Amino acid sequence: MAQSKRGRELPKSSEEKRSFFATLSADVIKAMKQAALEDDTTASELFEQAAREWLDRRSKR
Protein backbone atom coordinates (compact mmCIF):
# COMPACT_ATOMS: atom_id res chain seq x y z
CA MET A 1 0.00 0.00 0.00
CA ALA A 2 1.27 3.49 -0.80
CA GLN A 3 2.31 5.83 1.99
CA SER A 4 1.88 9.56 2.45
CA LYS A 5 4.88 11.83 2.90
CA ARG A 6 4.40 11.45 6.66
CA GLY A 7 4.49 7.67 6.42
CA ARG A 8 0.74 7.10 6.79
CA GLU A 9 -0.72 4.38 4.60
CA LEU A 10 -2.99 5.75 1.91
CA PRO A 11 -6.08 3.83 0.80
CA LYS A 12 -5.49 1.54 -2.15
CA SER A 13 -7.83 2.15 -5.05
CA SER A 14 -8.65 -0.52 -7.58
CA GLU A 15 -9.55 2.20 -10.06
CA GLU A 16 -7.19 3.72 -12.57
CA LYS A 17 -6.31 7.28 -11.60
CA ARG A 18 -6.41 10.03 -14.23
CA SER A 19 -5.73 13.75 -14.07
CA PHE A 20 -8.60 16.23 -13.95
CA PHE A 21 -7.98 19.94 -14.09
CA ALA A 22 -10.36 22.54 -12.70
CA THR A 23 -10.11 26.24 -12.04
CA LEU A 24 -10.83 27.11 -8.41
CA SER A 25 -10.47 30.27 -6.38
CA ALA A 26 -7.13 30.70 -4.65
CA ASP A 27 -8.71 30.70 -1.18
CA VAL A 28 -10.40 27.33 -1.79
CA ILE A 29 -7.16 25.80 -3.05
CA LYS A 30 -5.23 27.12 -0.07
CA ALA A 31 -7.85 25.85 2.40
CA MET A 32 -7.92 22.40 0.78
CA LYS A 33 -4.12 22.12 0.86
CA GLN A 34 -4.08 23.17 4.52
CA ALA A 35 -6.85 20.69 5.39
CA ALA A 36 -4.94 17.93 3.59
CA LEU A 37 -1.82 18.68 5.64
CA GLU A 38 -3.84 18.68 8.86
CA ASP A 39 -5.48 15.36 7.94
CA ASP A 40 -2.21 13.79 6.73
CA THR A 41 -3.58 13.14 3.27
CA THR A 42 -3.45 14.79 -0.14
CA ALA A 43 -5.60 17.51 -1.65
CA SER A 44 -6.39 15.07 -4.47
CA GLU A 45 -7.80 12.56 -2.00
CA LEU A 46 -9.90 15.28 -0.34
CA PHE A 47 -11.26 16.45 -3.69
CA GLU A 48 -12.06 12.87 -4.72
CA GLN A 49 -13.86 12.23 -1.43
CA ALA A 50 -15.86 15.46 -1.80
CA ALA A 51 -16.75 14.63 -5.40
CA ARG A 52 -17.87 11.11 -4.50
CA GLU A 53 -20.04 12.43 -1.65
CA TRP A 54 -21.59 15.04 -3.95
CA LEU A 55 -22.27 12.44 -6.65
CA ASP A 56 -23.85 10.15 -4.06
CA ARG A 57 -26.15 12.93 -2.81
CA ARG A 58 -26.99 13.89 -6.40
CA SER A 59 -27.92 10.32 -7.34
CA LYS A 60 -30.40 10.17 -4.44
CA ARG A 61 -32.46 13.12 -5.74
C-alpha positions as a Markdown table, in Angstrom:
| # | Residue | x | y | z |
|---|---|---|---|---|
| 1 | Met | 0.0 | 0.0 | 0.0 |
| 2 | Ala | 1.3 | 3.5 | -0.8 |
| 3 | Gln | 2.3 | 5.8 | 2.0 |
| 4 | Ser | 1.9 | 9.6 | 2.5 |
| 5 | Lys | 4.9 | 11.8 | 2.9 |
| 6 | Arg | 4.4 | 11.5 | 6.7 |
| 7 | Gly | 4.5 | 7.7 | 6.4 |
| 8 | Arg | 0.7 | 7.1 | 6.8 |
| 9 | Glu | -0.7 | 4.4 | 4.6 |
| 10 | Leu | -3.0 | 5.8 | 1.9 |
| 11 | Pro | -6.1 | 3.8 | 0.8 |
| 12 | Lys | -5.5 | 1.5 | -2.2 |
| 13 | Ser | -7.8 | 2.2 | -5.1 |
| 14 | Ser | -8.6 | -0.5 | -7.6 |
| 15 | Glu | -9.6 | 2.2 | -10.1 |
| 16 | Glu | -7.2 | 3.7 | -12.6 |
| 17 | Lys | -6.3 | 7.3 | -11.6 |
| 18 | Arg | -6.4 | 10.0 | -14.2 |
| 19 | Ser | -5.7 | 13.7 | -14.1 |
| 20 | Phe | -8.6 | 16.2 | -13.9 |
| 21 | Phe | -8.0 | 19.9 | -14.1 |
| 22 | Ala | -10.4 | 22.5 | -12.7 |
| 23 | Thr | -10.1 | 26.2 | -12.0 |
| 24 | Leu | -10.8 | 27.1 | -8.4 |
| 25 | Ser | -10.5 | 30.3 | -6.4 |
| 26 | Ala | -7.1 | 30.7 | -4.6 |
| 27 | Asp | -8.7 | 30.7 | -1.2 |
| 28 | Val | -10.4 | 27.3 | -1.8 |
| 29 | Ile | -7.2 | 25.8 | -3.1 |
| 30 | Lys | -5.2 | 27.1 | -0.1 |
| 31 | Ala | -7.8 | 25.9 | 2.4 |
| 32 | Met | -7.9 | 22.4 | 0.8 |
| 33 | Lys | -4.1 | 22.1 | 0.9 |
| 34 | Gln | -4.1 | 23.2 | 4.5 |
| 35 | Ala | -6.8 | 20.7 | 5.4 |
| 36 | Ala | -4.9 | 17.9 | 3.6 |
| 37 | Leu | -1.8 | 18.7 | 5.6 |
| 38 | Glu | -3.8 | 18.7 | 8.9 |
| 39 | Asp | -5.5 | 15.4 | 7.9 |
| 40 | Asp | -2.2 | 13.8 | 6.7 |
| 41 | Thr | -3.6 | 13.1 | 3.3 |
| 42 | Thr | -3.4 | 14.8 | -0.1 |
| 43 | Ala | -5.6 | 17.5 | -1.7 |
| 44 | Ser | -6.4 | 15.1 | -4.5 |
| 45 | Glu | -7.8 | 12.6 | -2.0 |
| 46 | Leu | -9.9 | 15.3 | -0.3 |
| 47 | Phe | -11.3 | 16.5 | -3.7 |
| 48 | Glu | -12.1 | 12.9 | -4.7 |
| 49 | Gln | -13.9 | 12.2 | -1.4 |
| 50 | Ala | -15.9 | 15.5 | -1.8 |
| 51 | Ala | -16.8 | 14.6 | -5.4 |
| 52 | Arg | -17.9 | 11.1 | -4.5 |
| 53 | Glu | -20.0 | 12.4 | -1.6 |
| 54 | Trp | -21.6 | 15.0 | -3.9 |
| 55 | Leu | -22.3 | 12.4 | -6.7 |
| 56 | Asp | -23.8 | 10.2 | -4.1 |
| 57 | Arg | -26.2 | 12.9 | -2.8 |
| 58 | Arg | -27.0 | 13.9 | -6.4 |
| 59 | Ser | -27.9 | 10.3 | -7.3 |
| 60 | Lys | -30.4 | 10.2 | -4.4 |
| 61 | Arg | -32.5 | 13.1 | -5.7 |
